[in-house]
């Protein structure tokens, strides 16, 4: 951000009904500390590399998760104490529960869709957040 210097992630989707649903459901769930926060959304005509013409796209601005995927973290660490695993699982459960209180089922819960806020210096202080609502639906 030019004024604050804060960095954000940008997810670019073709403007289709499925993408609008994804953005809406992500937005509805982004009030949780354990779900990647949606900051803003824009609809615009955008030309991306490889495109010959501009296409209608949705631009979802989200908090930047600099720690990578839980999958990568698990692969790199290989071994976890029971306490570390419990803290990670508790955060995942909070995220899923938050979605369920809004009658939203994520439907794609996997380590690749769980992101670390930042690279942890202390494994006991890992902050995990749920992302990617592409398969989510309202019950």
N, C-alpha and C positions, 0 to 999 in steps of 0.2 A: 504494500500500500504506500503510495507516494507520501502521504502526510505522516503516517505513523511508523513506517519502516517495517511493519509486520508482513510476514510472508503467508500466503494462502495457497491451497491446492485448487486446481481448476479441472473439473470433469466436463468434457464436451460430448454432448449426445446429439444425434440427429433428432430434430423436433418431430416426434411421432407420439401417438397416444400412449404407447408403452413407456417411452422416456418421460413423458409428463407424469405418468402414474408413479414411476420410480422417484422422480424429484419430489412429488407431493408427499409420498410416504416417508421418504428420508426427512423431509422438512418437519413432518408431524412427530417424528421420533427424535429429532436432534436436540431436544431439551434435556437429555440425560447426560450425566458425566461420563457414561461409558459408550456413547455413540458419537461418531465423528460429527461435529457440529456443522450444519449447513448455515452459511453466513448470508448468502444472497443467491438469487437466480436471475438470469437474463435470457431473453429470447432475441436472437439476432441472426442476420445473414452473415455467414463466415466462409471464407475460402481457406482451406487447409492445404498443406503441401500434398500434391498429388491430385487435388481437385482442379477441374478446368473452370468451374463456375461456383459461385457462392451457393451454399445450401442453408436452409433454415436449421438452426441448431439451438439447443438449450445449453447455457453455460452455468454450471453449478459451482459456486464458490464455496469452498469448505476450509475448515481449519487444516493446517499443514501437519501431517503426522510424519515426523522425521525419523522415527525408529524402525520403519519397515514393517513387514508382515510378521505375524506370530509364527507362520510357517518357517520363515528364515531364522527366527530366533530359536525355535525348537531345534532345527537342524544344526545350528551352530553350537548350541549348548549341550545337546544330547541327553544330559542328565539334570534332573530337577529334584530338589528336596520336596517332601510332602507339603511343607509350609509354602514354598514357592508355587507349586502346582495348585494348591488350594486358593491362594490369592488370585491367580490368573482365572481359575474357574469361577470364583465368586464374582469377578468383574464381568465375565461373559454372562453369567446368570442374571446379573443386574440389568444388563443391556437387553437380553431376551425378555425379561419380565417387564421392562419399561415398554417395549414394543407391544407385548401382550395386553398391557393395561389400556392400550389404545386400539385393541382388537386388530393389531397388525401382526402377521406372521412373516418373519424374514425369509424363510424357506431356502436359504443358501448359507447356512452357518458352517464355516470351515476356516482353518487357520489362515488361508489367504485373504479372507474378508475381515480378519481381526488385525488391527494395526496398533503398533506401539507408538505412544506419543513422542517418545524420543529414545535414543539408545540409552539403556539404563546403566548407570555406574554401579548401582546396587541392585542385584536381582530381586530383592524383596520389595523394591519400590517401582516395579514395572506398571505402567498405566496402559491398559488395553482398551481399545474402542472398536465397536462394530461399524462396518462400512458396507457399501454396495447393496442397495435395495432393489436391484434389477429384477429379482424374482419374488419380491415381497407382495403380499396381497392383504386386503382387509377382509376379515372374517365376518 
